[in-house]
Structure formats: C-alpha cells, structure tokens
C-alpha cells in the first residue's frame, strides 16, 4: 500500500482524485474512497489533487489517522 485516504474524505467524496487517477485504482466504499494497492502505480496524482487533503503517502499518515490504513486493508480483503 502506498497511498491512504483518511477521515477528511468521509462525507466529502469530492471525486477529484478519481478523475485524475491514470489506472482507475480509487474505489467507492460508500462513506469514503479507497485506493487499491494492487492497482496503484504510486504516481501521486490523487494526493496533489485532493481538495480536502485526505490522501497521504503511507509513511506520512498522521498518527491520529493510522486507523485508516487498516480500514483500507479490510475493505480490499472483502473483495472490493
């Protein structure tokens, strides 16, 4: 996993990140978007285009947002 979408996306879902992703790796999870780590090419386009600063490189996820790493793992474990 390289990029993680965090709490600022919940309820916002601005779609700017979806529109710029060259490999269509951002999936709608209902309450927020998730980045599929098996498809993501780590280009960073989503991070710089997110209007609410919800996307972080995994090593830069703030401590208070680290639960969103596991939330993304769980989302894709369910086959989404």
PDB file of N, CA, C and O in Angstrom:
ATOM      1  N   UNK A   1       0.856  -1.172   0.000  1.00  0.00           N
ATOM      2  CA  UNK A   1       0.000   0.000   0.000  1.00  0.00           C
ATOM      3  C   UNK A   1       0.900   1.232   0.000  1.00  0.00           C
ATOM      4  O   UNK A   1       1.832   1.334   0.797  1.00  0.00           O
ATOM      5  N   UNK A   2       0.612   2.152  -0.891  1.00  0.00           N
ATOM      6  CA  UNK A   2       1.442   3.350  -0.961  1.00  0.00           C
ATOM      7  C   UNK A   2       0.711   4.609  -0.502  1.00  0.00           C
ATOM      8  O   UNK A   2       1.286   5.418   0.226  1.00  0.00           O
ATOM      9  N   UNK A   3      -0.531   4.789  -0.909  1.00  0.00           N
ATOM     10  CA  UNK A   3      -1.309   5.952  -0.503  1.00  0.00           C
ATOM     11  C   UNK A   3      -2.553   5.503   0.245  1.00  0.00           C
ATOM     12  O   UNK A   3      -3.122   4.449  -0.039  1.00  0.00           O
ATOM     13  N   UNK A   4      -2.966   6.324   1.208  1.00  0.00           N
ATOM     14  CA  UNK A   4      -4.125   6.019   2.047  1.00  0.00           C
ATOM     15  C   UNK A   4      -5.044   7.235   2.079  1.00  0.00           C
ATOM     16  O   UNK A   4      -4.590   8.373   2.201  1.00  0.00           O
ATOM     17  N   UNK A   5      -6.340   6.975   1.969  1.00  0.00           N
ATOM     18  CA  UNK A   5      -7.332   8.038   2.085  1.00  0.00           C
ATOM     19  C   UNK A   5      -7.867   8.015   3.508  1.00  0.00           C
ATOM     20  O   UNK A   5      -8.258   6.965   4.019  1.00  0.00           O
ATOM     21  N   UNK A   6      -7.880   9.184   4.146  1.00  0.00           N
ATOM     22  CA  UNK A   6      -8.196   9.268   5.570  1.00  0.00           C
ATOM     23  C   UNK A   6      -9.529   9.973   5.831  1.00  0.00           C
ATOM     24  O   UNK A   6     -10.333  10.165   4.918  1.00  0.00           O
ATOM     25  N   UNK A   7      -9.745  10.350   7.079  1.00  0.00           N
ATOM     26  CA  UNK A   7     -11.045  10.828   7.556  1.00  0.00           C
ATOM     27  C   UNK A   7     -11.616  12.042   6.830  1.00  0.00           C
ATOM     28  O   UNK A   7     -12.836  12.188   6.760  1.00  0.00           O
ATOM     29  N   UNK A   8     -10.785  12.898   6.300  1.00  0.00           N
ATOM     30  CA  UNK A   8     -11.304  14.096   5.629  1.00  0.00           C
ATOM     31  C   UNK A   8     -12.175  13.751   4.424  1.00  0.00           C
ATOM     32  O   UNK A   8     -12.960  14.584   3.972  1.00  0.00           O
ATOM     33  N   UNK A   9     -12.046  12.545   3.905  1.00  0.00           N
ATOM     34  CA  UNK A   9     -12.840  12.109   2.756  1.00  0.00           C
ATOM     35  C   UNK A   9     -14.275  11.729   3.161  1.00  0.00           C
ATOM     36  O   UNK A   9     -15.201  11.833   2.357  1.00  0.00           O
ATOM     37  N   UNK A  10     -14.442  11.296   4.392  1.00  0.00           N
ATOM     38  CA  UNK A  10     -15.757  10.816   4.827  1.00  0.00           C
ATOM     39  C   UNK A  10     -16.787  11.937   4.693  1.00  0.00           C
ATOM     40  O   UNK A  10     -16.635  13.028   5.242  1.00  0.00           O
ATOM     41  N   UNK A  11     -17.820  11.625   3.952  1.00  0.00           N
ATOM     42  CA  UNK A  11     -18.879  12.586   3.719  1.00  0.00           C
ATOM     43  C   UNK A  11     -18.572  13.590   2.624  1.00  0.00           C
ATOM     44  O   UNK A  11     -19.490  14.217   2.094  1.00  0.00           O
ATOM     45  N   UNK A  12     -17.315  13.756   2.273  1.00  0.00           N
ATOM     46  CA  UNK A  12     -16.904  14.740   1.262  1.00  0.00           C
ATOM     47  C   UNK A  12     -16.930  14.108  -0.132  1.00  0.00           C
ATOM     48  O   UNK A  12     -17.676  14.544  -1.008  1.00  0.00           O
ATOM     49  N   UNK A  13     -16.116  13.089  -0.320  1.00  0.00           N
ATOM     50  CA  UNK A  13     -16.011  12.347  -1.576  1.00  0.00           C
ATOM     51  C   UNK A  13     -16.053  13.273  -2.798  1.00  0.00           C
ATOM     52  O   UNK A  13     -16.950  13.165  -3.634  1.00  0.00           O
ATOM     53  N   UNK A  14     -15.092  14.166  -2.892  1.00  0.00           N
ATOM     54  CA  UNK A  14     -15.064  15.188  -3.937  1.00  0.00           C
ATOM     55  C   UNK A  14     -14.799  14.646  -5.343  1.00  0.00           C
ATOM     56  O   UNK A  14     -15.091  15.334  -6.321  1.00  0.00           O
ATOM     57  N   UNK A  15     -14.271  13.471  -5.469  1.00  0.00           N
ATOM     58  CA  UNK A  15     -14.009  12.787  -6.742  1.00  0.00           C
ATOM     59  C   UNK A  15     -12.867  13.366  -7.558  1.00  0.00           C
ATOM     60  O   UNK A  15     -12.562  12.832  -8.625  1.00  0.00           O
ATOM     61  N   UNK A  16     -12.227  14.423  -7.109  1.00  0.00           N
ATOM     62  CA  UNK A  16     -11.091  14.964  -7.857  1.00  0.00           C
ATOM     63  C   UNK A  16     -10.015  13.902  -8.024  1.00  0.00           C
ATOM     64  O   UNK A  16      -9.399  13.801  -9.084  1.00  0.00           O
ATOM     65  N   UNK A  17      -9.789  13.115  -6.986  1.00  0.00           N
ATOM     66  CA  UNK A  17      -8.771  12.066  -7.027  1.00  0.00           C
ATOM     67  C   UNK A  17      -9.148  10.983  -8.045  1.00  0.00           C
ATOM     68  O   UNK A  17      -8.292  10.482  -8.775  1.00  0.00           O
ATOM     69  N   UNK A  18     -10.409  10.638  -8.084  1.00  0.00           N
ATOM     70  CA  UNK A  18     -10.891   9.615  -9.016  1.00  0.00           C
ATOM     71  C   UNK A  18     -10.667  10.078 -10.458  1.00  0.00           C
ATOM     72  O   UNK A  18     -10.237   9.302 -11.311  1.00  0.00           O
ATOM     73  N   UNK A  19     -10.961  11.331 -10.710  1.00  0.00           N
ATOM     74  CA  UNK A  19     -10.847  11.874 -12.065  1.00  0.00           C
ATOM     75  C   UNK A  19      -9.421  11.902 -12.596  1.00  0.00           C
ATOM     76  O   UNK A  19      -9.214  11.778 -13.803  1.00  0.00           O
ATOM     77  N   UNK A  20      -8.432  12.063 -11.715  1.00  0.00           N
ATOM     78  CA  UNK A  20      -7.037  12.168 -12.181  1.00  0.00           C
ATOM     79  C   UNK A  20      -6.267  10.856 -12.133  1.00  0.00           C
ATOM     80  O   UNK A  20      -5.147  10.794 -12.640  1.00  0.00           O
ATOM     81  N   UNK A  21      -6.817   9.828 -11.552  1.00  0.00           N
ATOM     82  CA  UNK A  21      -6.099   8.553 -11.431  1.00  0.00           C
ATOM     83  C   UNK A  21      -5.950   7.896 -12.801  1.00  0.00           C
ATOM     84  O   UNK A  21      -6.947   7.584 -13.453  1.00  0.00           O
ATOM     85  N   UNK A  22      -4.700   7.685 -13.242  1.00  0.00           N
ATOM     86  CA  UNK A  22      -4.487   7.117 -14.576  1.00  0.00           C
ATOM     87  C   UNK A  22      -4.754   5.615 -14.681  1.00  0.00           C
ATOM     88  O   UNK A  22      -4.838   5.076 -15.785  1.00  0.00           O
ATOM     89  N   UNK A  23      -4.888   4.934 -13.531  1.00  0.00           N
ATOM     90  CA  UNK A  23      -5.091   3.481 -13.567  1.00  0.00           C
ATOM     91  C   UNK A  23      -6.394   3.036 -12.903  1.00  0.00           C
ATOM     92  O   UNK A  23      -6.600   1.842 -12.683  1.00  0.00           O
ATOM     93  N   UNK A  24      -7.269   3.982 -12.584  1.00  0.00           N
ATOM     94  CA  UNK A  24      -8.580   3.683 -12.015  1.00  0.00           C
ATOM     95  C   UNK A  24      -8.489   2.806 -10.765  1.00  0.00           C
ATOM     96  O   UNK A  24      -9.193   1.802 -10.649  1.00  0.00           O
ATOM     97  N   UNK A  25      -7.619   3.193  -9.836  1.00  0.00           N
ATOM     98  CA  UNK A  25      -7.429   2.373  -8.640  1.00  0.00           C
ATOM     99  C   UNK A  25      -8.213   2.868  -7.425  1.00  0.00           C
ATOM    100  O   UNK A  25      -8.139   2.262  -6.356  1.00  0.00           O
ATOM    101  N   UNK A  26      -8.957   3.952  -7.575  1.00  0.00           N
ATOM    102  CA  UNK A  26      -9.698   4.501  -6.445  1.00  0.00           C
ATOM    103  C   UNK A  26     -11.139   4.017  -6.503  1.00  0.00           C
ATOM    104  O   UNK A  26     -11.862   4.264  -7.469  1.00  0.00           O
ATOM    105  N   UNK A  27     -11.535   3.320  -5.441  1.00  0.00           N
ATOM    106  CA  UNK A  27     -12.839   2.677  -5.395  1.00  0.00           C
ATOM    107  C   UNK A  27     -13.757   3.344  -4.379  1.00  0.00           C
ATOM    108  O   UNK A  27     -13.308   3.807  -3.330  1.00  0.00           O
ATOM    109  N   UNK A  28     -15.032   3.389  -4.697  1.00  0.00           N
ATOM    110  CA  UNK A  28     -16.039   3.968  -3.823  1.00  0.00           C
ATOM    111  C   UNK A  28     -16.422   2.948  -2.760  1.00  0.00           C
ATOM    112  O   UNK A  28     -16.893   1.855  -3.074  1.00  0.00           O
ATOM    113  N   UNK A  29     -16.217   3.314  -1.504  1.00  0.00           N
ATOM    114  CA  UNK A  29     -16.550   2.426  -0.397  1.00  0.00           C
ATOM    115  C   UNK A  29     -17.813   2.821   0.342  1.00  0.00           C
ATOM    116  O   UNK A  29     -18.066   2.336   1.444  1.00  0.00           O
ATOM    117  N   UNK A  30     -18.599   3.688  -0.247  1.00  0.00           N
ATOM    118  CA  UNK A  30     -19.834   4.127   0.408  1.00  0.00           C
ATOM    119  C   UNK A  30     -19.618   5.415   1.164  1.00  0.00           C
ATOM    120  O   UNK A  30     -20.061   6.477   0.728  1.00  0.00           O
ATOM    121  N   UNK A  31     -18.943   5.333   2.294  1.00  0.00           N
ATOM    122  CA  UNK A  31     -18.711   6.535   3.097  1.00  0.00           C
ATOM    123  C   UNK A  31     -17.476   7.313   2.671  1.00  0.00           C
ATOM    124  O   UNK A  31     -17.347   8.497   2.980  1.00  0.00           O
ATOM    125  N   UNK A  32     -16.560   6.645   1.957  1.00  0.00           N
ATOM    126  CA  UNK A  32     -15.325   7.281   1.513  1.00  0.00           C
ATOM    127  C   UNK A  32     -14.746   6.483   0.344  1.00  0.00           C
ATOM    128  O   UNK A  32     -15.243   5.413  -0.006  1.00  0.00           O
ATOM    129  N   UNK A  33     -13.686   7.030  -0.247  1.00  0.00           N
ATOM    130  CA  UNK A  33     -12.975   6.315  -1.304  1.00  0.00           C
ATOM    131  C   UNK A  33     -11.794   5.572  -0.710  1.00  0.00           C
ATOM    132  O   UNK A  33     -11.293   5.923   0.358  1.00  0.00           O
ATOM    133  N   UNK A  34     -11.348   4.523  -1.430  1.00  0.00           N
ATOM    134  CA  UNK A  34     -10.189   3.738  -1.036  1.00  0.00           C
ATOM    135  C   UNK A  34      -9.290   3.547  -2.242  1.00  0.00           C
ATOM    136  O   UNK A  34      -9.771   3.466  -3.373  1.00  0.00           O
ATOM    137  N   UNK A  35      -7.990   3.476  -2.010  1.00  0.00           N
ATOM    138  CA  UNK A  35      -7.022   3.271  -3.077  1.00  0.00           C
ATOM    139  C   UNK A  35      -6.599   1.806  -3.067  1.00  0.00           C
ATOM    140  O   UNK A  35      -6.085   1.308  -2.066  1.00  0.00           O
ATOM    141  N   UNK A  36      -6.818   1.121  -4.185  1.00  0.00           N
ATOM    142  CA  UNK A  36      -6.464  -0.291  -4.306  1.00  0.00           C
ATOM    143  C   UNK A  36      -4.950  -0.408  -4.458  1.00  0.00           C
ATOM    144  O   UNK A  36      -4.399   0.019  -5.472  1.00  0.00           O
ATOM    145  N   UNK A  37      -4.271  -0.982  -3.464  1.00  0.00           N
ATOM    146  CA  UNK A  37      -2.811  -1.061  -3.502  1.00  0.00           C
ATOM    147  C   UNK A  37      -2.276  -1.990  -4.586  1.00  0.00           C
ATOM    148  O   UNK A  37      -1.114  -1.881  -4.978  1.00  0.00           O
ATOM    149  N   UNK A  38      -3.111  -2.898  -5.070  1.00  0.00           N
ATOM    150  CA  UNK A  38      -2.674  -3.822  -6.121  1.00  0.00           C
ATOM    151  C   UNK A  38      -2.699  -3.175  -7.502  1.00  0.00           C
ATOM    152  O   UNK A  38      -2.087  -3.686  -8.440  1.00  0.00           O
ATOM    153  N   UNK A  39      -3.400  -2.062  -7.629  1.00  0.00           N
ATOM    154  CA  UNK A  39      -3.508  -1.378  -8.918  1.00  0.00           C
ATOM    155  C   UNK A  39      -2.705  -0.072  -8.935  1.00  0.00           C
ATOM    156  O   UNK A  39      -2.181   0.323  -9.976  1.00  0.00           O
ATOM    157  N   UNK A  40      -2.612   0.590  -7.790  1.00  0.00           N
ATOM    158  CA  UNK A  40      -1.943   1.890  -7.679  1.00  0.00           C
ATOM    159  C   UNK A  40      -0.502   1.819  -8.184  1.00  0.00           C
ATOM    160  O   UNK A  40       0.238   0.887  -7.870  1.00  0.00           O
ATOM    161  N   UNK A  41      -0.122   2.823  -8.973  1.00  0.00           N
ATOM    162  CA  UNK A  41       1.246   2.895  -9.509  1.00  0.00           C
ATOM    163  C   UNK A  41       2.082   3.960  -8.784  1.00  0.00           C
ATOM    164  O   UNK A  41       3.177   4.299  -9.232  1.00  0.00           O
ATOM    165  N   UNK A  42       1.577   4.475  -7.688  1.00  0.00           N
ATOM    166  CA  UNK A  42       2.289   5.440  -6.842  1.00  0.00           C
ATOM    167  C   UNK A  42       2.660   6.727  -7.565  1.00  0.00           C
ATOM    168  O   UNK A  42       3.720   7.297  -7.308  1.00  0.00           O
ATOM    169  N   UNK A  43       1.807   7.185  -8.459  1.00  0.00           N
ATOM    170  CA  UNK A  43       2.108   8.406  -9.215  1.00  0.00           C
ATOM    171  C   UNK A  43       1.905   9.669  -8.386  1.00  0.00           C
ATOM    172  O   UNK A  43       2.527  10.694  -8.662  1.00  0.00           O
ATOM    173  N   UNK A  44       1.038   9.608  -7.369  1.00  0.00           N
ATOM    174  CA  UNK A  44       0.803  10.744  -6.501  1.00  0.00           C
ATOM    175  C   UNK A  44      -0.204  11.753  -7.019  1.00  0.00           C
ATOM    176  O   UNK A  44      -0.454  12.762  -6.359  1.00  0.00           O
ATOM    177  N   UNK A  45      -0.786  11.508  -8.178  1.00  0.00           N
ATOM    178  CA  UNK A  45      -1.752  12.450  -8.754  1.00  0.00           C
ATOM    179  C   UNK A  45      -2.946  12.653  -7.823  1.00  0.00           C
ATOM    180  O   UNK A  45      -3.459  13.767  -7.706  1.00  0.00           O
ATOM    181  N   UNK A  46      -3.383  11.605  -7.173  1.00  0.00           N
ATOM    182  CA  UNK A  46      -4.535  11.704  -6.273  1.00  0.00           C
ATOM    183  C   UNK A  46      -4.230  12.613  -5.091  1.00  0.00           C
ATOM    184  O   UNK A  46      -5.058  13.434  -4.698  1.00  0.00           O
ATOM    185  N   UNK A  47      -3.046  12.461  -4.532  1.00  0.00           N
ATOM    186  CA  UNK A  47      -2.676  13.233  -3.347  1.00  0.00           C
ATOM    187  C   UNK A  47      -2.674  14.733  -3.631  1.00  0.00           C
ATOM    188  O   UNK A  47      -3.223  15.513  -2.853  1.00  0.00           O
ATOM    189  N   UNK A  48      -2.073  15.132  -4.717  1.00  0.00           N
ATOM    190  CA  UNK A  48      -1.961  16.568  -5.012  1.00  0.00           C
ATOM    191  C   UNK A  48      -3.280  17.175  -5.497  1.00  0.00           C
ATOM    192  O   UNK A  48      -3.441  18.395  -5.467  1.00  0.00           O
ATOM    193  N   UNK A  49      -4.208  16.354  -5.938  1.00  0.00           N
ATOM    194  CA  UNK A  49      -5.486  16.861  -6.434  1.00  0.00           C
ATOM    195  C   UNK A  49      -6.633  16.744  -5.436  1.00  0.00           C
ATOM    196  O   UNK A  49      -7.750  17.162  -5.738  1.00  0.00           O
ATOM    197  N   UNK A  50      -6.384  16.190  -4.269  1.00  0.00           N
ATOM    198  CA  UNK A  50      -7.437  16.053  -3.260  1.00  0.00           C
ATOM    199  C   UNK A  50      -7.721  17.420  -2.637  1.00  0.00           C
ATOM    200  O   UNK A  50      -6.839  18.003  -2.006  1.00  0.00           O
ATOM    201  N   UNK A  51      -8.942  17.939  -2.806  1.00  0.00           N
ATOM    202  CA  UNK A  51      -9.251  19.280  -2.296  1.00  0.00           C
ATOM    203  C   UNK A  51      -9.385  19.368  -0.778  1.00  0.00           C
ATOM    204  O   UNK A  51      -9.420  20.467  -0.225  1.00  0.00           O
ATOM    205  N   UNK A  52      -9.461  18.222  -0.098  1.00  0.00           N
ATOM    206  CA  UNK A  52      -9.603  18.241   1.359  1.00  0.00           C
ATOM    207  C   UNK A  52      -8.391  17.644   2.076  1.00  0.00           C
ATOM    208  O   UNK A  52      -8.431  17.411   3.284  1.00  0.00           O
ATOM    209  N   UNK A  53      -7.319  17.399   1.328  1.00  0.00           N
ATOM    210  CA  UNK A  53      -6.061  16.864   1.895  1.00  0.00           C
ATOM    211  C   UNK A  53      -6.286  15.578   2.691  1.00  0.00           C
ATOM    212  O   UNK A  53      -5.769  15.415   3.796  1.00  0.00           O
ATOM    213  N   UNK A  54      -7.061  14.679   2.112  1.00  0.00           N
ATOM    214  CA  UNK A  54      -7.375  13.414   2.789  1.00  0.00           C
ATOM    215  C   UNK A  54      -6.405  12.296   2.430  1.00  0.00           C
ATOM    216  O   UNK A  54      -6.425  11.243   3.067  1.00  0.00           O
ATOM    217  N   UNK A  55      -5.562  12.499   1.431  1.00  0.00           N
ATOM    218  CA  UNK A  55      -4.702  11.432   0.921  1.00  0.00           C
ATOM    219  C   UNK A  55      -3.267  11.663   1.353  1.00  0.00           C
ATOM    220  O   UNK A  55      -2.709  12.749   1.200  1.00  0.00           O
ATOM    221  N   UNK A  56      -2.685  10.592   1.902  1.00  0.00           N
ATOM    222  CA  UNK A  56      -1.300  10.644   2.374  1.00  0.00           C
ATOM    223  C   UNK A  56      -0.518   9.458   1.832  1.00  0.00           C
ATOM    224  O   UNK A  56      -1.060   8.372   1.630  1.00  0.00           O
ATOM    225  N   UNK A  57       0.784   9.694   1.599  1.00  0.00           N
ATOM    226  CA  UNK A  57       1.698   8.578   1.368  1.00  0.00           C
ATOM    227  C   UNK A  57       1.708   7.795   2.677  1.00  0.00           C
ATOM    228  O   UNK A  57       1.680   8.398   3.749  1.00  0.00           O
ATOM    229  N   UNK A  58       1.746   6.490   2.615  1.00  0.00           N
ATOM    230  CA  UNK A  58       1.561   5.659   3.807  1.00  0.00           C
ATOM    231  C   UNK A  58       2.519   6.015   4.941  1.00  0.00           C
ATOM    232  O   UNK A  58       2.133   5.969   6.109  1.00  0.00           O
ATOM    233  N   UNK A  59       3.747   6.366   4.618  1.00  0.00           N
ATOM    234  CA  UNK A  59       4.716   6.715   5.662  1.00  0.00           C
ATOM    235  C   UNK A  59       4.437   8.076   6.294  1.00  0.00           C
ATOM    236  O   UNK A  59       5.006   8.405   7.335  1.00  0.00           O
ATOM    237  N   UNK A  60       3.567   8.864   5.671  1.00  0.00           N
ATOM    238  CA  UNK A  60       3.267  10.209   6.156  1.00  0.00           C
ATOM    239  C   UNK A  60       1.894  10.338   6.807  1.00  0.00           C
ATOM    240  O   UNK A  60       1.489  11.438   7.182  1.00  0.00           O
ATOM    241  N   UNK A  61       1.174   9.226   6.946  1.00  0.00           N
ATOM    242  CA  UNK A  61      -0.158   9.277   7.558  1.00  0.00           C
ATOM    243  C   UNK A  61      -0.005   9.742   9.009  1.00  0.00           C
ATOM    244  O   UNK A  61       0.749   9.135   9.770  1.00  0.00           O
ATOM    245  N   UNK A  62      -0.707  10.805   9.402  1.00  0.00           N
ATOM    246  CA  UNK A  62      -0.625  11.267  10.791  1.00  0.00           C
ATOM    247  C   UNK A  62      -1.065  10.171  11.759  1.00  0.00           C
ATOM    248  O   UNK A  62      -1.936   9.362  11.442  1.00  0.00           O
ATOM    249  N   UNK A  63      -0.472  10.156  12.902  1.00  0.00           N
ATOM    250  CA  UNK A  63      -0.757   9.121  13.897  1.00  0.00           C
ATOM    251  C   UNK A  63      -2.251   8.983  14.178  1.00  0.00           C
ATOM    252  O   UNK A  63      -2.758   7.870  14.318  1.00  0.00           O
ATOM    253  N   UNK A  64      -2.951  10.107  14.261  1.00  0.00           N
ATOM    254  CA  UNK A  64      -4.384  10.054  14.575  1.00  0.00           C
ATOM    255  C   UNK A  64      -5.222   9.522  13.409  1.00  0.00           C
ATOM    256  O   UNK A  64      -6.417   9.274  13.572  1.00  0.00           O
ATOM    257  N   UNK A  65      -4.611   9.347  12.244  1.00  0.00           N
ATOM    258  CA  UNK A  65      -5.310   8.831  11.063  1.00  0.00           C
ATOM    259  C   UNK A  65      -4.873   7.404  10.697  1.00  0.00           C
ATOM    260  O   UNK A  65      -5.347   6.855   9.702  1.00  0.00           O
ATOM    261  N   UNK A  66      -3.989   6.807  11.477  1.00  0.00           N
ATOM    262  CA  UNK A  66      -3.435   5.489  11.144  1.00  0.00           C
ATOM    263  C   UNK A  66      -4.480   4.376  11.069  1.00  0.00           C
ATOM    264  O   UNK A  66      -4.251   3.372  10.396  1.00  0.00           O
ATOM    265  N   UNK A  67      -5.603   4.528  11.732  1.00  0.00           N
ATOM    266  CA  UNK A  67      -6.664   3.515  11.666  1.00  0.00           C
ATOM    267  C   UNK A  67      -7.184   3.357  10.239  1.00  0.00           C
ATOM    268  O   UNK A  67      -7.725   2.307   9.891  1.00  0.00           O
ATOM    269  N   UNK A  68      -7.024   4.391   9.411  1.00  0.00           N
ATOM    270  CA  UNK A  68      -7.494   4.327   8.029  1.00  0.00           C
ATOM    271  C   UNK A  68      -6.642   3.419   7.158  1.00  0.00           C
ATOM    272  O   UNK A  68      -7.076   2.997   6.086  1.00  0.00           O
ATOM    273  N   UNK A  69      -5.440   3.119   7.610  1.00  0.00           N
ATOM    274  CA  UNK A  69      -4.613   2.133   6.904  1.00  0.00           C
ATOM    275  C   UNK A  69      -5.289   0.770   7.012  1.00  0.00           C
ATOM    276  O   UNK A  69      -5.486   0.087   6.006  1.00  0.00           O
ATOM    277  N   UNK A  70      -5.639   0.380   8.223  1.00  0.00           N
ATOM    278  CA  UNK A  70      -6.297  -0.909   8.429  1.00  0.00           C
ATOM    279  C   UNK A  70      -7.685  -0.929   7.800  1.00  0.00           C
ATOM    280  O   UNK A  70      -8.121  -1.960   7.288  1.00  0.00           O
ATOM    281  N   UNK A  71      -8.368   0.186   7.837  1.00  0.00           N
ATOM    282  CA  UNK A  71      -9.696   0.264   7.226  1.00  0.00           C
ATOM    283  C   UNK A  71      -9.603  -0.039   5.728  1.00  0.00           C
ATOM    284  O   UNK A  71     -10.463  -0.731   5.183  1.00  0.00           O
ATOM    285  N   UNK A  72      -8.574   0.470   5.068  1.00  0.00           N
ATOM    286  CA  UNK A  72      -8.369   0.201   3.645  1.00  0.00           C
ATOM    287  C   UNK A  72      -8.012  -1.266   3.412  1.00  0.00           C
ATOM    288  O   UNK A  72      -8.520  -1.889   2.480  1.00  0.00           O
ATOM    289  N   UNK A  73      -7.149  -1.810   4.246  1.00  0.00           N
ATOM    290  CA  UNK A  73      -6.785  -3.228   4.130  1.00  0.00           C
ATOM    291  C   UNK A  73      -8.038  -4.089   4.248  1.00  0.00           C
ATOM    292  O   UNK A  73      -8.247  -5.001   3.448  1.00  0.00           O
ATOM    293  N   UNK A  74      -8.858  -3.803   5.231  1.00  0.00           N
ATOM    294  CA  UNK A  74     -10.087  -4.572   5.445  1.00  0.00           C
ATOM    295  C   UNK A  74     -11.054  -4.431   4.280  1.00  0.00           C
ATOM    296  O   UNK A  74     -11.710  -5.401   3.901  1.00  0.00           O
ATOM    297  N   UNK A  75     -11.150  -3.237   3.707  1.00  0.00           N
ATOM    298  CA  UNK A  75     -12.031  -3.003   2.567  1.00  0.00           C
ATOM    299  C   UNK A  75     -11.661  -3.916   1.394  1.00  0.00           C
ATOM    300  O   UNK A  75     -12.534  -4.524   0.775  1.00  0.00           O
ATOM    301  N   UNK A  76     -10.379  -4.006   1.098  1.00  0.00           N
ATOM    302  CA  UNK A  76      -9.965  -4.814  -0.047  1.00  0.00           C
ATOM    303  C   UNK A  76      -9.903  -6.308   0.276  1.00  0.00           C
ATOM    304  O   UNK A  76      -9.951  -7.132  -0.637  1.00  0.00           O
ATOM    305  N   UNK A  77      -9.798  -6.671   1.554  1.00  0.00           N
ATOM    306  CA  UNK A  77      -9.878  -8.080   1.939  1.00  0.00           C
ATOM    307  C   UNK A  77     -11.257  -8.653   1.650  1.00  0.00           C
ATOM    308  O   UNK A  77     -11.410  -9.848   1.396  1.00  0.00           O
ATOM    309  N   UNK A  78     -12.262  -7.775   1.693  1.00  0.00           N
ATOM    310  CA  UNK A  78     -13.645  -8.200   1.445  1.00  0.00           C
ATOM    311  C   UNK A  78     -13.926  -8.377  -0.033  1.00  0.00           C
ATOM    312  O   UNK A  78     -15.050  -8.697  -0.418  1.00  0.00           O
ATOM    313  N   UNK A  79     -12.909  -8.171  -0.870  1.00  0.00           N
ATOM    314  CA  UNK A  79     -13.073  -8.385  -2.291  1.00  0.00           C
ATOM    315  C   UNK A  79     -13.597  -7.193  -3.057  1.00  0.00           C
ATOM    316  O   UNK A  79     -14.125  -7.359  -4.157  1.00  0.00           O
ATOM    317  N   UNK A  80     -13.470  -6.019  -2.524  1.00  0.00           N
ATOM    318  CA  UNK A  80     -13.957  -4.814  -3.207  1.00  0.00           C
ATOM    319  C   UNK A  80     -12.995  -4.341  -4.279  1.00  0.00           C
ATOM    320  O   UNK A  80     -13.258  -3.340  -4.946  1.00  0.00           O
TER     321      UNK A  80
END
